[in-house]
Amino acid sequence: MTMEMYVDGEYLRRNPTWDVEHSPWKARQIVKMMGRNNIVPKIICEVGCGAGAILSELQKQMGTNCSFWGYEISPQAFELCLQRTNEMLHFELKDILQEEDVFFDVILVIDLIEHIEDYFAFLRKIKPKSEYKLLHIPLDLSVQTVLRMRPILKDRELVGHINYFTKDIAIQSLKDVGYQVLDFFYTAASVDVQVKSTKRRILNLPRRFFFSIHEDLTVRLLGGYSLMVLAK
């Protein structure tokens, strides 16, 4: 799996919706993190913004006092972004690492670093471009997924996950490249968002029950969760 799939149309062929159906839910998690840390940004950037739907949803939820910028390297995704552009919502078909003189209040890195070959270098390079970084990281590694392996291999083939995280690995990786982790919480799209798969609906029953008892142990054993992290 290489970065070419994001620019040659292969990713769009495999994922025709570009995951826009989850954008309202993701935007709510972002607003939740900023709210609990009293962050009131005037300018937000999303790196790897896909179809631009998360930024569009954020604009609806946050109002008009903030401007939004999305950076995307996929020409196909950028065409979808252009359907959402407005006076306060802008998109660039560009690698943000090539931008020298930009600075934002918050940079969003939503479901992205699992796709990047050298995510350590990426994290180092975006660090000086904003005051806060807000990352959403799928926690693909769990006892359940390692035993079955099919979920990990399926995500690698279908959506291009090439890096795999637990909560501790994700947080330590950020610290390794000089980030100060300010806050984090688990998110559960597999539980919160309605799914069609009967197997996933059945697995979500013990996930909900045991998560209410012991969050860390449930995530390590059963998977199905991601991590929202606020860092500087």
GIKANOR-V309988 format. One record per pair of residues at least 12 apart in sequence whose C-alpha atoms are under 10 Angstrom apart, sorted by the first residue. I is the first residue (numbers start at 1). J is the second residue. D is the distance in Angstrom with one decimal. If there is no record, write none. Layout:
BEGIN
I_J_D / I_J_D
END
This chain:
BEGIN
1_115_9.1 / 1_117_9.4 / 1_156_7.8 / 1_157_7.7 / 1_158_10.0 / 1_159_9.6 / 1_160_6.4 / 1_161_8.5 / 1_162_7.5 / 2_115_8.8 / 2_116_8.8 / 2_117_8.0 / 2_160_8.1 / 2_162_9.1 / 3_73_9.5 / 3_74_9.7 / 3_115_8.1 / 3_116_7.7 / 3_117_8.2 / 3_160_8.8 / 4_74_9.2 / 5_74_8.8 / 5_159_9.6 / 5_160_8.4 / 6_50_9.7 / 6_72_9.6 / 6_73_7.4 / 6_74_5.3 / 6_75_8.3 / 6_76_8.3 / 6_77_8.6 / 6_159_9.9 / 6_160_9.2 / 7_72_9.8 / 7_73_6.7 / 7_74_4.5 / 7_75_6.1 / 7_76_7.3 / 7_77_8.8 / 8_74_7.8 / 8_75_8.2 / 8_76_8.3 / 9_74_7.9 / 9_75_8.1 / 9_76_6.5 / 9_77_9.0 / 10_76_9.7 / 10_158_9.9 / 11_74_9.1 / 11_76_9.1 / 11_77_9.5 / 11_158_8.0 / 11_159_7.1 / 11_160_8.2 / 12_74_9.3 / 12_76_7.2 / 12_77_7.8 / 12_159_9.6 / 13_158_9.8 / 14_157_9.2 / 14_158_6.2 / 14_159_7.5 / 15_158_7.6 / 15_159_7.4 / 17_51_8.6 / 18_50_6.8 / 18_51_6.5 / 18_52_9.6 / 18_53_9.3 / 18_76_10.0 / 18_77_7.8 / 18_80_9.4 / 18_159_9.6 / 19_50_8.5 / 19_51_8.4 / 19_53_8.9 / 19_54_9.9 / 20_50_8.6 / 20_51_7.0 / 20_52_8.3 / 20_53_5.8 / 20_54_7.6 / 21_53_8.7 / 21_54_9.8 / 21_193_9.5 / 22_53_9.0 / 22_54_8.5 / 22_189_7.9 / 22_193_7.7 / 23_51_9.8 / 23_52_9.0 / 23_53_5.8 / 23_54_4.8 / 23_55_8.5 / 23_56_8.7 / 23_57_6.8 / 23_58_9.0 / 24_53_8.0 / 24_54_6.7 / 24_55_9.5 / 24_56_9.0 / 24_57_5.8 / 24_58_8.0 / 24_60_9.6 / 24_61_9.2 / 25_54_8.8 / 25_57_9.1 / 25_187_9.9 / 25_188_9.9 / 25_189_7.7 / 25_192_8.4 / 25_193_7.7 / 26_53_9.8 / 26_54_6.9 / 26_55_9.9 / 26_57_8.8 / 26_58_9.1 / 26_110_8.4 / 26_111_9.9 / 26_136_8.8 / 26_187_9.1 / 26_189_8.4 / 26_228_9.8 / 27_53_9.1 / 27_54_5.7 / 27_55_7.6 / 27_56_8.9 / 27_57_6.1 / 27_58_5.5 / 27_59_9.2 / 27_60_9.6 / 27_61_8.0 / 27_62_9.8 / 27_110_9.9 / 28_54_9.5 / 28_57_8.6 / 28_58_7.8 / 28_61_8.0 / 29_136_9.1 / 29_185_9.5 / 29_186_9.8 / 29_187_7.6 / 29_228_7.7 / 30_54_9.5 / 30_58_8.2 / 30_108_8.6 / 30_110_9.4 / 30_134_7.7 / 30_135_9.0 / 30_136_8.8 / 30_228_8.0 / 30_229_9.6 / 30_230_9.6 / 31_58_7.6 / 31_61_8.0 / 31_62_7.9 / 32_228_10.0 / 33_134_8.3 / 33_183_8.1 / 33_184_8.0 / 33_185_8.4 / 33_228_7.8 / 33_229_8.2 / 33_230_7.4 / 34_106_9.5 / 34_132_9.9 / 34_134_8.8 / 34_183_10.0 / 34_230_8.4 / 36_183_9.2 / 37_182_8.8 / 37_183_8.1 / 37_230_8.9 / 39_105_9.0 / 39_106_9.0 / 39_132_9.1 / 40_62_9.5 / 40_65_9.5 / 40_66_8.7 / 40_105_8.7 / 40_106_9.5 / 41_62_9.8 / 41_65_8.6 / 41_66_6.6 / 41_67_8.8 / 41_68_10.0 / 41_104_8.6 / 41_105_5.6 / 41_106_6.8 / 41_131_9.9 / 41_132_9.6 / 42_64_9.6 / 42_65_6.6 / 42_66_4.4 / 42_67_6.2 / 42_68_8.6 / 42_104_8.3 / 42_105_6.7 / 42_106_8.7 / 43_65_8.9 / 43_66_5.4 / 43_67_4.8 / 43_68_5.8 / 43_69_7.7 / 43_88_9.5 / 43_103_8.9 / 43_104_5.7 / 43_105_5.6 / 43_106_6.9 / 43_107_9.0 / 43_130_9.7 / 44_58_9.7 / 44_66_7.3 / 44_67_6.4 / 44_68_4.9 / 44_69_6.2 / 44_70_8.5 / 44_89_9.7 / 44_103_9.4 / 44_104_5.9 / 44_105_6.0 / 44_106_5.0 / 44_107_6.0 / 44_108_7.4 / 44_130_9.0 / 44_132_9.7 / 44_133_10.0 / 45_67_8.6 / 45_68_5.8 / 45_69_4.6 / 45_70_5.6 / 45_71_7.6 / 45_89_9.9 / 45_90_9.4 / 45_91_9.5 / 45_96_9.7 / 45_103_9.0 / 45_104_6.5 / 45_105_8.1 / 45_106_6.3 / 45_107_4.8 / 45_108_6.0 / 45_109_8.9 / 45_129_9.7 / 45_130_8.8 / 45_133_9.6 / 46_68_7.9 / 46_69_6.4 / 46_70_4.9 / 46_71_6.3 / 46_72_8.6 / 46_91_9.4 / 46_96_9.6 / 46_104_9.9 / 46_106_8.4 / 46_107_5.6 / 46_108_4.4 / 46_109_6.2 / 46_110_7.7 / 46_133_9.8 / 46_134_9.4 / 47_69_8.7 / 47_70_6.2 / 47_71_5.1 / 47_72_6.6 / 47_73_9.3 / 47_92_10.0 / 47_94_9.7 / 47_95_8.3 / 47_96_7.0 / 47_97_9.6 / 47_107_7.1 / 47_108_6.2 / 47_109_5.7 / 47_110_7.8 / 47_112_8.1 / 47_126_9.3 / 48_70_7.3 / 48_71_5.7 / 48_72_4.7 / 48_73_7.1 / 48_74_8.6 / 48_77_9.4 / 48_93_9.8 / 48_94_9.5 / 48_95_8.5 / 48_96_8.9 / 48_108_8.8 / 48_109_7.3 / 48_110_7.8 / 48_111_8.8 / 48_112_6.8 / 48_113_9.7 / 49_69_8.9 / 49_70_5.4 / 49_71_5.9 / 49_72_5.6 / 49_73_9.0 / 49_74_9.6 / 49_77_8.3 / 49_78_8.7 / 49_81_8.4 / 49_91_8.6 / 49_92_9.7 / 49_108_8.6 / 49_109_8.4 / 49_110_7.9 / 49_111_9.7 / 49_112_9.1 / 50_70_8.4 / 50_71_8.3 / 50_72_6.3 / 50_73_8.6 / 50_74_7.6 / 50_75_9.8 / 50_76_8.9 / 50_77_5.3 / 50_78_7.2 / 50_79_9.8 / 50_80_8.1 / 50_81_7.4 / 50_110_9.8 / 50_112_9.9 / 51_70_9.4 / 51_72_8.6 / 51_74_9.4 / 51_76_8.5 / 51_77_4.9 / 51_78_6.5 / 51_79_7.8 / 51_80_5.0 / 51_81_4.8 / 51_82_8.5 / 51_83_8.9 / 51_84_8.7 / 51_91_9.9 / 52_69_9.3 / 52_70_6.8 / 52_71_9.0 / 52_72_8.8 / 52_77_7.9 / 52_78_8.0 / 52_79_9.7 / 52_80_7.2 / 52_81_4.8 / 52_82_8.3 / 52_83_8.8 / 52_84_7.0 / 52_85_8.6 / 52_89_9.3 / 52_90_9.3 / 52_91_7.9 / 53_70_10.0 / 53_80_8.9 / 53_81_7.5 / 53_83_9.8 / 53_84_7.6 / 54_70_9.6 / 54_108_9.9 / 54_110_9.1 / 55_67_9.7 / 55_68_6.7 / 55_69_7.9 / 55_70_7.4 / 55_81_9.7 / 55_84_9.0 / 55_85_9.8 / 55_89_7.6 / 55_90_9.4 / 55_91_9.9 / 55_108_9.5 / 56_68_8.6 / 56_70_10.0 / 56_81_9.2 / 56_84_6.7 / 56_85_8.3 / 56_86_9.5 / 56_89_7.5 / 59_88_8.5 / 59_89_7.9 / 64_87_9.8 / 64_88_7.5 / 64_89_9.9 / 65_88_8.9 / 66_88_7.4 / 66_89_9.1 / 67_86_10.0 / 67_87_8.5 / 67_88_4.8 / 67_89_6.1 / 67_90_8.2 / 67_104_9.9 / 68_85_9.7 / 68_86_9.7 / 68_87_9.5 / 68_88_6.1 / 68_89_4.8 / 68_90_6.2 / 68_91_8.4 / 68_104_9.5 / 68_106_9.9 / 69_85_9.6 / 69_88_8.3 / 69_89_6.0 / 69_90_4.8 / 69_91_5.6 / 69_92_7.6 / 69_104_9.2 / 69_107_9.4 / 70_85_9.8 / 70_89_8.0 / 70_90_6.3 / 70_91_4.6 / 70_92_6.2 / 70_93_8.6 / 70_94_9.3 / 70_96_9.3 / 70_107_9.7 / 70_108_9.3 / 71_90_8.8 / 71_91_5.9 / 71_92_4.9 / 71_93_6.1 / 71_94_5.9 / 71_95_6.6 / 71_96_6.3 / 71_97_9.9 / 72_91_7.7 / 72_92_6.4 / 72_93_5.2 / 72_94_5.8 / 72_95_6.6 / 72_96_8.2 / 73_92_8.4 / 73_93_5.5 / 73_94_5.4 / 73_95_5.9 / 73_96_9.0 / 74_93_7.2 / 74_94_8.7 / 74_95_9.7 / 75_93_6.9 / 75_94_9.5 / 76_93_9.9 / 77_93_9.0 / 78_91_7.5 / 78_92_7.7 / 78_93_6.2 / 78_94_9.6 / 79_91_9.9 / 79_93_9.3 / 81_93_9.6 / 96_122_10.0 / 96_125_9.3 / 96_126_8.0 / 96_129_9.3 / 97_122_7.8 / 97_125_6.6 / 97_126_6.9 / 97_129_9.3 / 98_125_9.7 / 99_126_9.9 / 99_129_9.2 / 100_129_8.6 / 101_129_8.3 / 102_128_9.3 / 102_129_6.2 / 102_130_8.3 / 103_126_9.7 / 103_128_7.7 / 103_129_4.7 / 103_130_5.2 / 103_131_8.0 / 104_128_9.5 / 104_129_6.3 / 104_130_4.5 / 104_131_6.8 / 104_132_8.2 / 104_133_9.6 / 105_129_8.7 / 105_130_5.3 / 105_131_5.3 / 105_132_6.2 / 105_133_8.6 / 106_129_8.8 / 106_130_5.7 / 106_131_6.1 / 106_132_4.7 / 106_133_5.6 / 106_134_7.0 / 106_230_9.7 / 106_231_9.8 / 106_232_9.5 / 107_126_8.4 / 107_127_9.0 / 107_129_7.8 / 107_130_6.0 / 107_131_8.1 / 107_132_6.4 / 107_133_4.9 / 107_134_6.2 / 107_135_8.4 / 108_130_9.8 / 108_132_8.7 / 108_133_6.1 / 108_134_4.9 / 108_135_6.0 / 108_136_8.2 / 108_230_9.6 / 109_123_9.6 / 109_126_9.9 / 109_133_7.3 / 109_134_6.1 / 109_135_4.6 / 109_136_6.4 / 109_137_8.5 / 109_228_9.9 / 109_229_9.7 / 110_134_7.7 / 110_135_5.4 / 110_136_4.6 / 110_137_7.0 / 110_138_9.3 / 110_228_8.7 / 111_135_7.5 / 111_136_5.3 / 111_137_5.4 / 111_138_6.6 / 111_161_9.5 / 111_226_9.0 / 111_227_9.7 / 111_228_9.8 / 112_135_8.3 / 112_136_7.8 / 112_137_7.4 / 112_138_9.1 / 112_161_8.9 / 113_135_8.7 / 113_136_8.8 / 113_137_7.3 / 113_138_9.2 / 113_161_8.7 / 113_162_9.0 / 113_163_7.5 / 113_164_9.5 / 113_170_9.9 / 114_137_7.3 / 114_138_7.6 / 114_139_9.5 / 114_140_9.4 / 114_156_9.7 / 114_159_9.9 / 114_160_8.0 / 114_161_5.2 / 114_162_5.8 / 114_163_4.6 / 114_164_6.4 / 114_165_8.1 / 115_156_9.0 / 115_159_8.3 / 115_160_5.8 / 115_161_5.0 / 115_162_5.6 / 115_163_6.6 / 115_164_9.5 / 116_160_9.1 / 116_161_8.3 / 116_162_7.3 / 116_163_7.6 / 117_161_9.7 / 117_162_7.2 / 117_163_7.8 / 118_163_9.4 / 119_163_8.7 / 119_173_9.4 / 120_173_7.6 / 120_174_8.2 / 120_176_8.5 / 120_177_6.7 / 121_177_8.4 / 122_177_9.8 / 123_173_9.4 / 123_174_7.8 / 123_177_7.1 / 123_178_9.1 / 123_179_8.8 / 124_174_9.2 / 124_176_9.8 / 124_177_6.1 / 124_178_7.7 / 124_179_8.7 / 125_177_9.9 / 127_177_9.1 / 127_178_8.6 / 127_179_7.8 / 127_231_9.5 / 127_232_7.5 / 128_232_9.1 / 130_232_8.2 / 131_231_8.8 / 131_232_6.1 / 132_179_9.9 / 132_180_9.8 / 132_181_10.0 / 132_182_9.5 / 132_230_7.0 / 132_231_5.8 / 132_232_4.8 / 133_179_9.1 / 133_180_9.8 / 133_181_9.4 / 133_182_9.9 / 133_229_8.0 / 133_230_5.9 / 133_231_5.1 / 133_232_5.9 / 134_181_9.9 / 134_183_9.6 / 134_184_9.4 / 134_228_7.2 / 134_229_5.7 / 134_230_4.7 / 134_231_6.4 / 134_232_8.7 / 135_170_10.0 / 135_184_9.3 / 135_227_7.9 / 135_228_5.7 / 135_229_5.1 / 135_230_6.5 / 135_231_8.1 / 136_184_9.6 / 136_185_9.8 / 136_186_9.4 / 136_187_8.7 / 136_226_6.8 / 136_227_5.6 / 136_228_4.5 / 136_229_6.4 / 136_230_9.1 / 137_164_9.3 / 137_165_7.7 / 137_166_9.1 / 137_167_8.7 / 137_170_7.5 / 137_171_9.9 / 137_186_9.6 / 137_187_9.4 / 137_225_9.1 / 137_226_5.5 / 137_227_5.1 / 137_228_6.5 / 137_229_8.0 / 138_161_9.4 / 138_163_9.7 / 138_164_7.9 / 138_165_7.0 / 138_166_8.3 / 138_167_9.1 / 138_170_9.3 / 138_186_9.7 / 138_187_9.0 / 138_188_9.5 / 138_223_9.6 / 138_224_8.4 / 138_225_6.6 / 138_226_4.2 / 138_227_6.4 / 138_228_8.9 / 139_163_9.9 / 139_164_6.9 / 139_165_5.0 / 139_166_5.0 / 139_167_6.6 / 139_168_9.8 / 139_169_9.4 / 139_170_8.4 / 139_186_9.4 / 139_187_9.9 / 139_219_8.2 / 139_220_8.9 / 139_223_7.0 / 139_224_7.4 / 139_225_5.9 / 139_226_5.0 / 139_227_6.9 / 140_152_6.7 / 140_155_8.9 / 140_161_9.0 / 140_163_8.8 / 140_164_5.6 / 140_165_5.9 / 140_166_7.0 / 140_167_9.8 / 140_219_9.8 / 140_220_9.7 / 140_223_6.8 / 140_224_7.5 / 140_225_7.9 / 140_226_8.0 / 141_163_9.9 / 141_164_6.1 / 141_165_5.7 / 141_166_5.6 / 141_167_9.2 / 141_169_9.9 / 141_219_9.1 / 141_220_7.5 / 141_221_9.1 / 141_222_9.4 / 141_223_7.0 / 141_224_9.4 / 141_225_9.8 / 142_164_9.9 / 142_165_8.9 / 142_166_7.4 / 142_217_9.8 / 142_218_9.2 / 142_219_6.9 / 142_220_4.8 / 142_221_5.4 / 142_222_6.2 / 142_223_5.1 / 142_224_8.6 / 142_225_9.7 / 143_218_9.9 / 143_219_9.0 / 143_220_6.2 / 143_221_4.7 / 143_222_6.5 / 143_223_7.5 / 144_219_9.6 / 144_220_8.3 / 144_221_5.9 / 144_222_5.3 / 144_223_6.7 / 144_224_9.5 / 145_220_9.7 / 145_221_8.6 / 145_222_7.6 / 145_223_7.0 / 145_224_9.1 / 146_221_9.7 / 146_223_9.8 / 152_164_8.5 / 165_226_9.3 / 165_227_9.6 / 166_219_8.6 / 166_220_7.5 / 166_223_9.3 / 166_225_9.7 / 166_226_8.8 / 166_227_8.8 / 167_184_9.5 / 167_185_9.6 / 167_186_8.8 / 167_216_8.5 / 167_219_8.7 / 167_220_8.6 / 167_225_9.6 / 167_226_8.2 / 167_227_6.8 / 167_228_9.8 / 167_229_9.9 / 170_227_8.3 / 170_229_9.1 / 171_184_9.0 / 171_227_9.3 / 171_229_8.1 / 171_231_9.7 / 174_229_9.6 / 174_231_8.2 / 174_232_9.7 / 175_231_9.4 / 178_231_9.9 / 178_232_8.8 / 179_230_9.7 / 179_231_6.2 / 179_232_5.6 / 180_230_8.6 / 180_231_5.4 / 180_232_5.2 / 181_229_7.2 / 181_230_6.1 / 181_231_4.4 / 181_232_6.7 / 182_229_7.7 / 182_230_5.5 / 182_231_5.2 / 182_232_7.3 / 183_228_8.3 / 183_229_5.9 / 183_230_5.1 / 183_231_7.1 / 184_227_6.8 / 184_228_5.4 / 184_229_4.3 / 184_230_6.1 / 184_231_8.8 / 185_226_8.6 / 185_227_5.8 / 185_228_5.4 / 185_229_6.8 / 185_230_9.2 / 186_215_8.3 / 186_216_9.1 / 186_219_8.8 / 186_225_6.4 / 186_226_5.7 / 186_227_4.7 / 186_228_6.2 / 186_229_8.9 / 187_224_8.9 / 187_225_5.6 / 187_226_5.1 / 187_227_5.9 / 187_228_6.7 / 188_204_9.8 / 188_207_9.6 / 188_208_9.6 / 188_219_9.8 / 188_223_9.4 / 188_224_6.4 / 188_225_4.6 / 188_226_6.2 / 188_227_8.7 / 189_224_7.7 / 189_225_7.1 / 189_226_7.9 / 190_203_9.5 / 190_204_7.3 / 190_207_9.6 / 190_223_9.5 / 190_224_5.8 / 190_225_7.1 / 190_226_9.4 / 191_203_9.3 / 191_204_5.9 / 191_205_8.6 / 191_207_7.9 / 191_208_7.3 / 191_224_7.7 / 191_225_8.4 / 192_204_9.5 / 192_208_9.7 / 200_224_9.1 / 203_222_8.2 / 203_223_9.8 / 203_224_9.1 / 204_222_9.1 / 204_223_9.9 / 204_224_8.2 / 206_218_8.8 / 206_222_8.4 / 207_219_8.1 / 207_221_9.4 / 207_222_6.7 / 207_223_8.2 / 207_224_8.0 / 207_225_9.4 / 210_222_9.4
END
